[in-house]
Amino acid sequence: MLTPGVSRLDMYWRAPFRLSRLVHVASMIRNITVDCERPWELAQFGVSILARPVHPENEPGDDEVGLVLEQVG
């Protein structure tokens, strides 16, 4: 029987034996895209923070510049 003002969902989350039913989901960010006016300068900033090199096919003046990230999988 429900207590007035307490929903079934409230009862579900408050019951200690129900915690084992929680599902944990892991996420991994693989790419980030940023639209900017000067991509080479932004890539250099990324190099200084992430300690990853600029992709060898990119050079100053390119419309798109990428960093070499670790290979996953």
Secondary structure, DSSP 4 states (H G I P E B T S, - for coil): -PPTT--HHHHHHH-GGGGGG---------------S-HHHHHHHHHHHH--PBPTT--TT-S---BPPPP--
